[in-house]
Amino acid sequence: MVEYAPSTGGLALWIRHQDVDALPRQQQAAGLEHTQHRARGGANQQGACDWAAEGTARGGAPGAEDAARSGVTEDRSRSRLTERGAVEAEAEVGLTAIVANDGRTIFYTPAFDALSLPLQIGQVAHQVLHVALQHAQRERALARLIGDVDPQLFNLCADAIVNSTLGHLSWLELPRQAVTLEGLLSSTLHREQSPAAALLEWDLERLYRAIDDRRPRLQAGTGDQNRSNRRRDGNSGQRSGRAGQQPETELNAAPNAAREDGPRASRARWLGAKTPRDLLPADDDLRPEQEAEQAREWRERLIRAHAGDGAHSMLRELIADLPKVRTPWEHLLRTLLTRGLARTPDQSWSRPSRSYLANQGRTPGGQRLPWEPGRTASRAVPRLVVMVDLSGSIDPSLLERFAREIEAISRRLEAGLTIIAGDDRVTGVAQFEPGQSNLRELAFEGGGGTDFSPLLREAERHAPDIAVFLTDLDGPAEYKPSYPVIWAVPAVNANARHPFGRKLVLE
């Protein structure tokens, strides 16, 4: 790698390399059809895999020239990973990766020696990009955000991006069963794109969210009950939602409930059936600020290396999947609302005090100073209006996080809060005094068409200092209000256009 692409191939020198007798066998959990990856808040979950390194020797190691080509240094540590427990269940039972990584270290099994040199280079380059793009760490970060990440689907999406990134290189070889980004998009989303165009558009998180259409598996008997409930609702004249209104059983499903694949996830799993997982669980010891600094460092290394190699770079393009240092949307929302709801001082035209007239009205030179009005703190209570589009599909966990953040902001800034809910009409309005809101107990009815104008006009009646509109942006907004508007949009609708104001993506 270093011989063909000195800068991007040299990224391997920033990574630890270890020889192992075997990668850990991940035990299959009884009764689970697919694995479920939970966010790890800091405490190790039961059943985590404990790694221990012991020195070992391996025969048939490549020579110095081959090691330089594959980006593997001669002095890499030779150790064996010993498994002392079971990790989360693995869907691809019977498939074992030849090379794998945990986001910091690349592990090589003895089967690596049997590969041809082009395949060895391809395997190493594949793992180097996994580490450089921080895929293992990003899987854990996404799990912290949405609570449930399927490791097999996530690994497949990461493999597709890496394989398409390396597919233009003639001096390495990828496995025959390697899944590419353009192939995955064609099979699951029915989108035909060239590799370069796909790499410029899709990052890993967006690709995973687009493909993961798993849904909670309904328990036996609930289907008939849901059908009878829907018939009863229809007879009572209630309107059914378009795409976003979900059955009550799905909205209230427990986060750890078993899930079954939708059509996109099923096709993706079939496409990657012969591709073993090569992303091992990332290190849990790093704090969020350390993870952000690590992502920033790798991003800078990738950009410098790509520029240094020019046309010989391992990267087809400066792809969209470069590690990103994201500011959490909670921080952005807090900053925007703090600015919009801050109590600005008012001018005071009252008569100046006698001390000012006597002591401050003249300069030592005897000249009079121009008089200016004083300033006094505003007595008006800032008003925040939150509008909720009930016709769209918003994840319940995201809605709860959004409600908690709005409550905390209004309480901290001592702002009055008005909640307006609706679809193509206003279906509910609730007002709260500063610090008295409890948004999670509110219940509104909706699910019709979408028109933002009625909600925006209703908000105008309450004279807000700033307003937040929680929506998927799938609707018209012919009315433009005088107050500033922040459009809070779920990540799946990040590319939707907002009519005015500012868009904030809730990732």
The 8 nearest C-alpha neighbors of each residue, nearest first, counted from 0:
[[1, 68, 8, 69, 3, 2, 70, 4],
 [0, 2, 5, 8, 4, 9, 3, 68],
 [3, 1, 0, 68, 4, 5, 67, 8],
 [2, 4, 0, 1, 5, 311, 8, 170],
 [5, 3, 8, 1, 0, 311, 7, 6],
 [6, 4, 1, 8, 9, 2, 7, 3],
 [7, 5, 304, 9, 8, 308, 4, 307],
 [6, 8, 304, 9, 10, 4, 313, 5],
 [9, 7, 1, 0, 4, 5, 10, 6],
 [8, 10, 6, 11, 7, 1, 12, 5],
 [9, 11, 12, 8, 7, 13, 6, 127],
 [12, 10, 9, 13, 14, 70, 127, 8],
 [11, 13, 10, 14, 9, 70, 72, 71],
 [14, 12, 11, 10, 15, 9, 131, 103],
 [15, 13, 11, 12, 104, 103, 16, 105],
 [14, 16, 104, 105, 103, 17, 13, 75],
 [17, 15, 105, 104, 75, 106, 14, 76],
 [18, 16, 106, 76, 77, 78, 107, 105],
 [17, 19, 107, 77, 106, 78, 108, 79],
 [20, 18, 79, 108, 21, 107, 78, 80],
 [19, 21, 108, 79, 109, 18, 22, 80],
 [22, 20, 19, 108, 23, 80, 109, 79],
 [21, 23, 24, 19, 108, 20, 80, 96],
 [24, 22, 82, 25, 21, 81, 80, 48],
 [25, 23, 26, 22, 85, 82, 21, 95],
 [26, 24, 86, 85, 89, 23, 88, 27],
 [25, 27, 88, 85, 24, 28, 86, 89],
 [26, 28, 88, 89, 29, 25, 92, 87],
 [29, 27, 88, 31, 26, 30, 87, 89],
 [30, 28, 31, 27, 32, 88, 26, 33],
 [29, 31, 28, 32, 27, 33, 257, 88],
 [32, 30, 33, 29, 28, 34, 257, 88],
 [31, 33, 30, 34, 90, 259, 257, 29],
 [34, 32, 90, 31, 35, 89, 149, 88],
 [35, 33, 88, 89, 149, 90, 36, 150],
 [36, 34, 149, 148, 147, 37, 33, 150],
 [35, 37, 148, 147, 149, 150, 34, 38],
 [38, 36, 147, 146, 142, 39, 35, 148],
 [39, 37, 143, 142, 146, 40, 139, 36],
 [40, 38, 41, 37, 42, 43, 143, 44],
 [39, 41, 42, 38, 143, 43, 283, 37],
 [40, 42, 39, 43, 283, 284, 44, 286],
 [41, 43, 40, 44, 39, 283, 45, 284],
 [44, 42, 41, 45, 47, 39, 283, 40],
 [45, 43, 47, 46, 42, 39, 41, 37],
 [46, 44, 47, 43, 86, 85, 48, 84],
 [45, 47, 85, 86, 84, 44, 48, 87],
 [48, 46, 86, 45, 44, 85, 49, 84],
 [47, 49, 86, 84, 85, 83, 50, 82],
 [50, 48, 83, 82, 47, 84, 51, 81],
 [49, 51, 81, 80, 82, 48, 52, 83],
 [50, 52, 81, 80, 53, 49, 82, 79],
 [53, 51, 80, 79, 78, 50, 54, 81],
 [54, 52, 78, 79, 55, 51, 80, 81],
 [53, 55, 78, 77, 79, 52, 56, 76],
 [54, 56, 78, 77, 79, 53, 57, 19],
 [57, 55, 77, 58, 54, 78, 18, 79],
 [56, 58, 59, 55, 60, 109, 18, 77],
 [57, 59, 60, 56, 109, 112, 61, 55],
 [58, 60, 61, 57, 112, 62, 113, 109],
 [59, 61, 58, 62, 57, 112, 66, 63],
 [62, 60, 65, 66, 59, 63, 112, 64],
 [61, 63, 65, 64, 66, 60, 73, 67],
 [62, 64, 66, 65, 67, 61, 73, 72],
 [63, 65, 67, 66, 62, 68, 61, 69],
 [66, 64, 68, 62, 67, 63, 61, 69],
 [67, 65, 71, 63, 69, 68, 64, 61],
 [68, 66, 70, 64, 65, 69, 71, 63],
 [67, 69, 0, 65, 66, 70, 1, 2],
 [70, 68, 120, 66, 0, 71, 67, 65],
 [69, 71, 67, 68, 11, 0, 66, 1],
 [72, 70, 66, 69, 67, 73, 11, 16],
 [71, 73, 74, 75, 66, 70, 67, 12],
 [74, 72, 75, 71, 66, 63, 67, 62],
 [73, 75, 72, 76, 77, 71, 16, 17],
 [76, 74, 72, 73, 16, 17, 77, 15],
 [75, 77, 17, 78, 74, 16, 18, 54],
 [78, 76, 18, 17, 55, 54, 56, 75],
 [77, 79, 54, 53, 55, 52, 18, 19],
 [78, 80, 19, 53, 52, 20, 81, 55],
 [79, 81, 52, 51, 50, 19, 82, 78],
 [80, 82, 51, 50, 79, 83, 52, 23],
 [81, 83, 84, 23, 50, 49, 48, 80],
 [84, 82, 49, 48, 81, 50, 85, 51],
 [85, 83, 48, 82, 46, 49, 47, 86],
 [84, 86, 46, 48, 26, 25, 47, 87],
 [85, 87, 47, 48, 46, 25, 88, 26],
 [86, 88, 89, 25, 85, 34, 46, 26],
 [87, 89, 27, 28, 34, 26, 25, 86],
 [88, 90, 91, 34, 27, 25, 92, 87],
 [91, 89, 33, 92, 34, 88, 151, 32],
 [90, 92, 89, 94, 93, 275, 272, 276],
 [93, 91, 94, 90, 89, 27, 95, 25],
 [92, 94, 91, 95, 275, 90, 24, 89],
 [95, 93, 275, 92, 91, 96, 273, 274],
 [94, 96, 275, 93, 97, 276, 22, 92],
 [95, 97, 275, 98, 277, 276, 99, 94],
 [96, 98, 108, 111, 110, 95, 107, 99],
 [97, 99, 107, 96, 106, 108, 277, 122],
 [100, 98, 277, 106, 105, 278, 96, 126],
 [101, 99, 105, 104, 278, 102, 279, 106],
 [100, 102, 279, 281, 103, 280, 104, 278],
 [101, 103, 130, 135, 100, 281, 133, 104],
 [102, 104, 101, 14, 130, 15, 100, 105],
 [105, 103, 15, 100, 16, 101, 14, 102],
 [104, 106, 100, 16, 99, 17, 15, 107],
 [105, 107, 17, 99, 98, 18, 100, 16],
 [108, 106, 18, 98, 19, 17, 111, 97],
 [107, 109, 19, 110, 21, 97, 20, 111],
 [110, 108, 111, 112, 20, 107, 19, 57],
 [111, 109, 108, 112, 113, 97, 114, 107],
 [110, 112, 109, 113, 114, 108, 97, 107],
 [113, 111, 110, 114, 109, 60, 59, 61],
 [112, 114, 110, 111, 115, 109, 119, 59],
 [115, 113, 112, 111, 119, 118, 116, 110],
 [114, 116, 118, 117, 119, 113, 112, 120],
 [115, 117, 119, 118, 120, 114, 65, 171],
 [118, 116, 171, 172, 120, 119, 115, 121],
 [119, 117, 172, 121, 115, 120, 116, 114],
 [120, 118, 116, 122, 121, 117, 114, 115],
 [119, 121, 69, 117, 123, 118, 122, 171],
 [120, 122, 118, 171, 172, 124, 119, 173],
 [123, 121, 119, 125, 120, 124, 118, 126],
 [122, 124, 120, 126, 125, 121, 127, 119],
 [123, 125, 127, 121, 126, 122, 120, 128],
 [126, 124, 122, 123, 128, 127, 121, 161],
 [127, 125, 129, 123, 128, 124, 130, 122],
 [128, 126, 124, 130, 129, 125, 11, 131],
 [127, 129, 131, 130, 126, 125, 132, 124],
 [130, 128, 126, 132, 127, 134, 131, 133],
 [131, 129, 102, 133, 127, 128, 132, 126],
 [130, 132, 128, 133, 129, 297, 127, 301],
 [131, 133, 129, 322, 130, 134, 128, 321],
 [134, 132, 130, 131, 136, 135, 137, 102],
 [133, 135, 137, 136, 129, 132, 138, 130],
 [136, 134, 102, 138, 281, 137, 133, 278],
 [137, 135, 139, 138, 133, 134, 281, 140],
 [138, 136, 140, 134, 139, 135, 141, 133],
 [139, 137, 141, 135, 136, 140, 134, 142],
 [138, 140, 142, 136, 137, 141, 38, 143],
 [141, 139, 137, 143, 142, 138, 136, 144],
 [140, 142, 144, 138, 143, 139, 137, 145],
 [143, 141, 38, 146, 139, 144, 140, 145],
 [142, 144, 38, 140, 141, 146, 145, 139],
 [145, 143, 141, 142, 146, 140, 506, 38],
 [144, 146, 142, 147, 143, 141, 148, 396],
 [147, 145, 142, 143, 38, 37, 144, 148],
 [148, 146, 37, 142, 36, 145, 35, 149],
 [149, 147, 36, 142, 150, 35, 146, 37],
 [148, 150, 35, 152, 151, 36, 34, 153],
 [151, 149, 153, 152, 154, 148, 36, 34],
 [150, 152, 154, 153, 149, 155, 276, 90],
 [153, 151, 155, 154, 149, 150, 156, 268],
 [152, 154, 150, 156, 155, 151, 207, 149],
 [155, 153, 157, 151, 152, 156, 150, 158],
 [154, 156, 152, 158, 153, 157, 151, 159],
 [157, 155, 159, 153, 158, 154, 207, 152],
 [156, 158, 154, 160, 155, 159, 203, 153],
 [159, 157, 155, 161, 156, 160, 162, 154],
 [158, 160, 179, 180, 156, 178, 162, 157],
 [159, 161, 180, 157, 163, 158, 162, 164],
 [160, 162, 164, 158, 163, 159, 125, 157],
 [163, 161, 165, 159, 164, 179, 160, 166],
 [164, 162, 166, 179, 160, 165, 161, 180],
 [163, 165, 161, 315, 162, 314, 166, 160],
 [166, 164, 162, 163, 167, 168, 313, 161],
 [165, 167, 163, 168, 164, 162, 173, 169],
 [166, 168, 165, 169, 315, 164, 163, 313],
 [169, 167, 166, 170, 165, 171, 313, 172],
 [168, 170, 171, 167, 172, 166, 117, 165],
 [171, 169, 168, 117, 172, 3, 120, 121],
 [172, 170, 117, 121, 169, 120, 168, 118],
 [171, 173, 118, 117, 121, 174, 170, 120],
 [172, 174, 121, 118, 175, 177, 171, 122],
 [175, 173, 177, 176, 172, 118, 121, 122],
 [174, 176, 177, 173, 178, 172, 273, 274],
 [175, 177, 174, 178, 273, 274, 271, 173],
 [178, 176, 174, 175, 179, 173, 274, 162],
 [179, 177, 159, 176, 271, 182, 158, 180],
 [180, 178, 159, 182, 163, 162, 181, 183],
 [179, 181, 159, 183, 160, 182, 163, 184],
 [180, 182, 184, 183, 179, 194, 192, 185],
 [183, 181, 185, 179, 180, 184, 186, 178],
 [182, 184, 180, 186, 185, 181, 187, 179],
 [185, 183, 188, 181, 190, 187, 182, 186],
 [184, 186, 189, 190, 182, 183, 191, 188],
 [187, 185, 183, 184, 189, 182, 188, 266],
 [186, 188, 263, 184, 189, 185, 266, 183],
 [187, 189, 184, 190, 185, 186, 263, 210],
 [190, 188, 185, 186, 187, 184, 191, 183],
 [191, 189, 185, 188, 184, 192, 186, 187],
 [190, 192, 185, 189, 181, 184, 193, 182],
 [193, 191, 197, 181, 196, 190, 194, 184],
 [192, 194, 196, 195, 197, 181, 191, 198],
 [195, 193, 197, 196, 181, 198, 163, 192],
 [196, 194, 198, 197, 193, 199, 316, 315],
 [197, 195, 199, 193, 198, 194, 192, 200],
 [196, 198, 194, 200, 199, 195, 192, 201],
 [199, 197, 195, 318, 200, 196, 201, 194],
 [198, 200, 319, 318, 196, 197, 201, 195],
 [201, 199, 197, 198, 319, 196, 202, 318],
 [202, 200, 198, 197, 319, 206, 199, 205],
 [201, 203, 320, 319, 205, 204, 206, 200],
 [202, 204, 206, 205, 320, 207, 157, 156],
 [205, 203, 207, 206, 202, 208, 141, 137],
 [204, 206, 208, 207, 203, 202, 209, 201],
 [205, 207, 203, 209, 204, 208, 201, 202],
 [206, 208, 204, 210, 209, 205, 211, 153],
 [209, 207, 205, 211, 206, 210, 204, 491],
 [208, 210, 206, 207, 211, 205, 491, 212],
 [211, 209, 207, 263, 208, 264, 212, 206],
 [210, 212, 208, 264, 213, 207, 209, 263],
 [213, 211, 261, 210, 264, 263, 214, 260],
 [214, 212, 260, 261, 259, 211, 258, 264],
 [213, 215, 258, 259, 216, 212, 260, 261],
 [216, 214, 258, 257, 256, 217, 259, 249],
 [215, 217, 258, 259, 257, 214, 218, 256],
 [218, 216, 215, 221, 219, 222, 248, 249],
 [219, 217, 221, 220, 216, 222, 215, 248],
 [220, 218, 221, 217, 222, 223, 216, 224],
 [219, 221, 222, 223, 218, 224, 217, 225],
 [220, 222, 224, 223, 219, 218, 225, 217],
 [221, 223, 225, 224, 220, 226, 217, 219],
 [224, 222, 226, 225, 221, 220, 227, 228],
 [223, 225, 221, 227, 222, 226, 228, 220],
 [226, 224, 228, 222, 227, 223, 221, 229],
 [225, 227, 229, 223, 228, 224, 222, 230],
 [228, 226, 230, 224, 229, 225, 231, 223],
 [227, 229, 225, 231, 226, 230, 232, 224],
 [228, 230, 232, 226, 231, 227, 233, 225],
 [231, 229, 233, 227, 232, 228, 234, 226],
 [230, 232, 228, 234, 229, 233, 227, 235],
 [233, 231, 229, 235, 230, 234, 237, 228],
 [232, 234, 230, 236, 235, 231, 237, 229],
 [235, 233, 231, 236, 232, 230, 237, 229],
 [234, 236, 232, 233, 237, 231, 230, 238],
 [237, 235, 234, 233, 238, 232, 231, 239],
 [238, 236, 233, 235, 232, 239, 234, 445],
 [239, 237, 236, 447, 240, 446, 233, 445],
 [238, 240, 446, 237, 241, 447, 244, 233],
 [446, 241, 239, 244, 447, 243, 242, 390],
 [240, 242, 243, 446, 244, 447, 239, 390],
 [243, 241, 244, 240, 392, 391, 390, 245],
 [392, 242, 244, 391, 241, 390, 245, 240],
 [245, 243, 240, 446, 242, 392, 241, 246],
 [244, 246, 243, 247, 249, 250, 240, 242],
 [247, 245, 248, 249, 250, 244, 225, 229],
 [246, 248, 250, 249, 251, 245, 252, 225],
 [247, 249, 251, 246, 250, 252, 217, 225],
 [250, 248, 252, 247, 251, 246, 245, 215],
 [251, 249, 247, 248, 252, 245, 246, 395],
 [250, 252, 248, 249, 247, 253, 395, 246],
 [253, 251, 249, 250, 248, 254, 256, 215],
 [252, 254, 256, 255, 251, 215, 249, 250],
 [255, 253, 256, 252, 146, 147, 257, 215],
 [254, 256, 253, 257, 147, 35, 252, 37],
 [257, 255, 253, 254, 215, 258, 252, 216],
 [258, 256, 216, 215, 255, 259, 31, 35],
 [259, 257, 215, 216, 214, 213, 256, 260],
 [258, 260, 213, 216, 214, 215, 261, 257],
 [261, 259, 213, 264, 265, 212, 262, 214],
 [260, 262, 213, 212, 264, 263, 265, 259],
 [261, 263, 265, 264, 266, 260, 212, 187],
 [264, 262, 187, 266, 265, 210, 261, 267],
 [265, 263, 267, 211, 260, 261, 266, 210],
 [264, 266, 262, 268, 263, 267, 260, 261],
 [267, 265, 269, 263, 268, 264, 187, 270],
 [268, 266, 270, 264, 269, 265, 187, 263],
 [269, 267, 265, 271, 270, 266, 272, 264],
 [268, 270, 266, 272, 267, 271, 265, 273],
 [269, 271, 267, 268, 272, 266, 178, 183],
 [272, 270, 274, 268, 273, 269, 267, 155],
 [271, 273, 269, 274, 270, 268, 91, 275],
 [274, 272, 271, 275, 176, 94, 270, 91],
 [273, 275, 271, 272, 276, 176, 177, 94],
 [276, 274, 94, 96, 95, 277, 273, 91],
 [275, 277, 278, 154, 96, 274, 151, 95],
 [276, 278, 99, 96, 279, 100, 275, 98],
 [279, 277, 100, 276, 101, 135, 99, 154],
 [278, 280, 101, 100, 277, 281, 99, 135],
 [281, 279, 101, 135, 278, 282, 139, 102],
 [282, 280, 101, 135, 136, 102, 283, 279],
 [281, 283, 284, 280, 285, 101, 102, 136],
 [282, 284, 285, 281, 41, 39, 43, 286],
 [283, 285, 282, 286, 41, 281, 289, 42],
 [286, 284, 283, 289, 290, 287, 282, 288],
 [285, 287, 289, 288, 290, 284, 283, 291],
 [288, 286, 290, 289, 291, 285, 292, 140],
 [287, 289, 291, 290, 286, 292, 285, 293],
 [290, 288, 292, 286, 287, 291, 285, 293],
 [289, 291, 293, 287, 288, 292, 294, 285],
 [292, 290, 288, 294, 289, 293, 324, 295],
 [291, 293, 295, 289, 294, 290, 288, 296],
 [292, 294, 290, 296, 295, 291, 289, 297],
 [295, 293, 291, 297, 292, 296, 322, 298],
 [294, 296, 292, 298, 293, 297, 291, 324],
 [295, 297, 293, 299, 298, 294, 292, 300],
 [298, 296, 300, 294, 299, 295, 131, 301],
 [297, 299, 295, 301, 296, 300, 322, 294],
 [298, 300, 302, 296, 297, 301, 303, 295],
 [301, 299, 297, 303, 298, 302, 304, 296],
 [300, 302, 304, 298, 299, 303, 305, 297],
 [301, 303, 299, 305, 304, 300, 306, 298],
 [304, 302, 306, 300, 301, 305, 307, 299],
 [305, 303, 6, 7, 307, 301, 306, 302],
 [306, 304, 302, 307, 308, 312, 303, 301],
 [305, 307, 303, 309, 304, 308, 302, 312],
 [306, 308, 304, 305, 309, 6, 303, 312],
 [309, 307, 312, 311, 305, 306, 6, 4],
 [308, 310, 306, 311, 312, 307, 305, 304],
 [309, 311, 312, 308, 305, 313, 315, 306],
 [312, 310, 308, 309, 4, 313, 3, 305],
 [313, 311, 308, 314, 305, 309, 310, 4],
 [312, 314, 7, 165, 315, 311, 4, 8],
 [315, 313, 312, 316, 164, 165, 317, 305],
 [314, 316, 164, 313, 165, 167, 195, 317],
 [317, 315, 318, 314, 195, 199, 198, 164],
 [318, 316, 314, 319, 315, 302, 305, 199],
 [317, 319, 199, 316, 198, 320, 321, 314],
 [318, 320, 199, 202, 321, 201, 200, 198],
 [319, 321, 202, 318, 203, 322, 201, 132],
 [320, 322, 319, 132, 298, 323, 318, 317],
 [323, 321, 132, 298, 294, 320, 133, 324],
 [324, 322, 325, 321, 294, 295, 298, 320],
 [323, 325, 291, 295, 294, 326, 322, 292],
 [326, 324, 323, 327, 291, 328, 322, 506],
 [325, 327, 328, 324, 330, 331, 329, 323],
 [328, 326, 329, 330, 325, 331, 506, 505],
 [327, 329, 331, 330, 505, 332, 326, 506],
 [328, 330, 332, 327, 331, 333, 404, 401],
 [331, 329, 333, 328, 332, 327, 334, 326],
 [330, 332, 328, 334, 333, 329, 335, 327],
 [333, 331, 329, 335, 334, 330, 328, 336],
 [332, 334, 330, 336, 331, 335, 337, 329],
 [333, 335, 331, 337, 332, 336, 330, 338],
 [336, 334, 332, 338, 337, 333, 331, 339],
 [335, 337, 339, 338, 333, 334, 340, 332],
 [338, 336, 334, 340, 339, 335, 341, 333],
 [339, 337, 336, 335, 341, 340, 334, 333],
 [338, 340, 336, 337, 465, 341, 335, 464],
 [339, 341, 337, 381, 338, 336, 464, 342],
 [342, 340, 338, 337, 339, 343, 381, 412],
 [341, 343, 377, 340, 344, 381, 376, 379],
 [342, 344, 341, 377, 345, 376, 340, 375],
 [345, 343, 376, 377, 375, 374, 342, 346],
 [346, 344, 375, 374, 377, 376, 347, 343],
 [345, 347, 374, 373, 372, 375, 348, 344],
 [346, 348, 373, 374, 349, 372, 375, 345],
 [349, 347, 372, 346, 350, 373, 351, 374],
 [348, 350, 347, 351, 372, 373, 352, 346],
 [349, 351, 352, 348, 347, 372, 353, 373],
 [352, 350, 349, 355, 353, 356, 373, 354],
 [351, 353, 355, 354, 350, 356, 357, 349],
 [352, 354, 356, 355, 357, 351, 358, 350],
 [353, 355, 357, 352, 356, 358, 359, 351],
 [356, 354, 359, 358, 353, 352, 357, 360],
 [355, 357, 360, 353, 354, 358, 359, 352],
 [358, 356, 354, 355, 353, 360, 359, 361],
 [357, 359, 355, 354, 356, 360, 361, 353],
 [360, 358, 355, 361, 356, 357, 362, 354],
 [359, 361, 356, 368, 358, 367, 355, 357],
 [362, 360, 367, 359, 366, 365, 368, 363],
 [361, 363, 364, 365, 366, 367, 360, 368],
 [364, 362, 365, 361, 366, 367, 359, 360],
 [365, 363, 362, 366, 361, 367, 368, 360],
 [364, 366, 362, 363, 361, 367, 360, 368],
 [367, 365, 362, 364, 361, 368, 363, 360],
 [366, 368, 361, 360, 362, 369, 365, 370],
 [367, 369, 360, 361, 370, 366, 362, 359],
 [370, 368, 371, 367, 360, 361, 366, 372],
 [369, 371, 368, 372, 360, 367, 351, 373],
 [372, 370, 373, 369, 348, 368, 347, 346],
 [373, 371, 348, 347, 346, 374, 370, 349],
 [372, 374, 347, 346, 371, 348, 375, 349],
 [375, 373, 346, 347, 345, 344, 372, 376],
 [374, 376, 345, 344, 347, 346, 377, 373],
 [375, 377, 344, 345, 378, 343, 374, 342],
 [376, 378, 344, 379, 345, 342, 343, 375],
 [377, 379, 376, 380, 342, 375, 345, 344],
 [380, 378, 377, 381, 342, 382, 376, 343],
 [379, 381, 414, 382, 378, 415, 413, 342],
 [382, 380, 414, 340, 415, 379, 464, 383],
 [381, 383, 415, 463, 464, 414, 416, 380],
 [384, 382, 416, 463, 465, 466, 415, 464],
 [383, 385, 466, 417, 416, 418, 463, 467],
 [384, 386, 467, 418, 466, 468, 417, 419],
 [387, 385, 468, 419, 420, 418, 469, 467],
 [388, 386, 420, 469, 468, 389, 419, 470],
 [387, 389, 470, 422, 390, 421, 469, 391],
 [390, 388, 445, 422, 421, 391, 446, 387],
 [391, 389, 446, 422, 388, 447, 243, 449],
 [392, 390, 243, 389, 471, 388, 393, 470],
 [243, 391, 393, 244, 394, 242, 390, 471],
 [394, 392, 395, 391, 398, 489, 397, 243],
 [393, 395, 397, 396, 398, 392, 250, 489],
 [396, 394, 398, 397, 399, 393, 250, 251],
 [395, 397, 399, 398, 394, 400, 145, 393],
 [398, 396, 400, 394, 399, 395, 401, 393],
 [397, 399, 395, 401, 396, 400, 402, 394],
 [398, 400, 402, 396, 401, 397, 395, 403],
 [401, 399, 397, 403, 402, 398, 404, 396],
 [400, 402, 398, 404, 399, 403, 397, 405],
 [403, 401, 399, 405, 404, 400, 438, 398],
 [404, 402, 400, 406, 401, 405, 399, 407],
 [403, 405, 407, 401, 406, 402, 408, 400],
 [406, 404, 408, 402, 407, 403, 409, 401],
 [407, 405, 403, 409, 404, 408, 410, 402],
 [406, 408, 404, 410, 405, 409, 411, 403],
 [409, 407, 411, 405, 410, 406, 412, 404],
 [410, 408, 414, 412, 406, 411, 407, 413],
 [409, 411, 434, 413, 407, 408, 412, 433],
 [410, 412, 408, 409, 413, 407, 434, 414],
 [411, 413, 409, 414, 410, 408, 340, 337],
 [414, 412, 433, 410, 411, 409, 434, 415],
 [415, 413, 381, 409, 433, 412, 382, 380],
 [414, 416, 433, 382, 432, 431, 383, 381],
 [415, 417, 383, 431, 384, 430, 382, 414],
 [416, 418, 430, 384, 429, 385, 431, 383],
 [417, 419, 385, 429, 428, 386, 384, 430],
 [420, 418, 428, 386, 427, 385, 387, 417],
 [421, 419, 387, 427, 386, 426, 425, 388],
 [420, 422, 425, 426, 424, 389, 388, 445],
 [421, 423, 449, 390, 424, 389, 388, 447],
 [424, 422, 450, 449, 448, 421, 447, 451],
 [425, 423, 422, 421, 453, 426, 454, 450],
 [424, 426, 421, 427, 454, 420, 453, 422],
 [427, 425, 421, 420, 424, 444, 445, 443],
 [426, 428, 420, 425, 419, 443, 421, 429],
 [427, 429, 419, 418, 420, 430, 417, 426],
 [430, 428, 418, 417, 419, 427, 431, 416],
 [431, 429, 417, 416, 418, 428, 432, 415],
 [432, 430, 416, 436, 435, 415, 417, 433],
 [431, 433, 415, 435, 434, 416, 430, 436],
 [434, 432, 415, 413, 414, 435, 410, 409],
 [433, 435, 410, 436, 432, 413, 409, 406],
 [436, 434, 432, 433, 431, 437, 410, 406],
 [437, 435, 431, 434, 438, 406, 432, 416],
 [438, 436, 439, 440, 435, 406, 441, 402],
 [437, 439, 440, 441, 402, 436, 406, 403],
 [438, 440, 441, 437, 402, 399, 403, 442],
 [439, 441, 438, 437, 442, 436, 402, 443],
 [442, 440, 438, 439, 443, 437, 429, 418],
 [441, 443, 440, 444, 439, 427, 438, 420],
 [444, 442, 427, 445, 441, 420, 426, 421],
 [445, 443, 426, 442, 446, 389, 421, 427],
 [446, 444, 389, 421, 447, 422, 390, 443],
 [240, 445, 447, 390, 389, 239, 244, 241],
 [448, 446, 240, 390, 422, 445, 238, 241],
 [449, 447, 423, 422, 390, 446, 450, 241],
 [448, 450, 423, 422, 474, 390, 451, 447],
 [451, 449, 423, 475, 474, 452, 422, 476],
 [450, 452, 476, 454, 453, 475, 455, 449],
 [451, 453, 455, 478, 476, 454, 450, 477],
 [454, 452, 456, 455, 424, 451, 457, 425],
 [453, 455, 457, 456, 452, 451, 425, 458],
 [454, 456, 452, 458, 457, 453, 451, 459],
 [457, 455, 459, 453, 458, 454, 452, 460],
 [456, 458, 454, 459, 460, 455, 453, 461],
 [457, 459, 455, 460, 456, 461, 454, 384],
 [460, 458, 456, 462, 457, 461, 455, 480],
 [459, 461, 458, 457, 462, 456, 463, 455],
 [460, 462, 459, 458, 463, 457, 384, 417],
 [463, 461, 459, 460, 464, 458, 382, 482],
 [464, 462, 382, 465, 383, 461, 384, 466],
 [463, 465, 382, 383, 340, 339, 381, 482],
 [466, 464, 483, 463, 383, 339, 482, 484],
 [467, 465, 384, 484, 385, 383, 485, 483],
 [466, 468, 485, 385, 484, 486, 386, 384],
 [469, 467, 386, 486, 487, 385, 387, 470],
 [470, 468, 487, 387, 386, 388, 486, 488],
 [471, 469, 388, 472, 488, 468, 487, 387],
 [470, 472, 473, 488, 391, 492, 489, 469],
 [473, 471, 470, 474, 495, 497, 496, 488],
 [472, 474, 471, 449, 475, 391, 470, 495],
 [473, 475, 449, 450, 472, 451, 476, 448],
 [476, 474, 450, 451, 477, 473, 449, 452],
 [477, 475, 451, 452, 478, 450, 498, 474],
 [476, 478, 452, 475, 479, 451, 450, 498],
 [477, 479, 452, 476, 480, 455, 456, 451],
 [478, 480, 477, 481, 476, 499, 455, 452],
 [481, 479, 482, 478, 455, 459, 456, 483],
 [480, 482, 483, 479, 459, 484, 462, 463],
 [481, 483, 480, 465, 464, 484, 463, 466],
 [484, 482, 465, 500, 466, 481, 485, 464],
 [485, 483, 466, 500, 467, 465, 486, 482],
 [484, 486, 467, 501, 502, 500, 468, 487],
 [485, 487, 502, 468, 503, 467, 501, 488],
 [488, 486, 469, 503, 468, 504, 502, 485],
 [487, 489, 504, 471, 470, 505, 486, 503],
 [490, 488, 505, 491, 492, 504, 471, 493],
 [489, 491, 493, 506, 492, 505, 504, 488],
 [490, 492, 489, 493, 208, 209, 205, 494],
 [493, 491, 490, 495, 494, 489, 471, 488],
 [492, 494, 490, 495, 491, 504, 488, 489],
 [495, 493, 492, 496, 491, 490, 497, 504],
 [494, 496, 492, 493, 472, 497, 471, 473],
 [497, 495, 494, 498, 472, 493, 502, 499],
 [496, 498, 499, 502, 495, 472, 486, 500],
 [497, 499, 496, 476, 500, 475, 479, 477],
 [500, 498, 497, 501, 484, 479, 502, 486],
 [499, 501, 484, 485, 483, 502, 498, 486],
 [500, 502, 485, 486, 484, 499, 503, 497],
 [501, 503, 486, 485, 487, 504, 497, 500],
 [502, 504, 487, 486, 488, 505, 501, 485],
 [505, 503, 488, 490, 489, 493, 487, 506],
 [504, 506, 489, 490, 328, 488, 503, 487],
 [505, 490, 504, 489, 328, 144, 327, 145]]
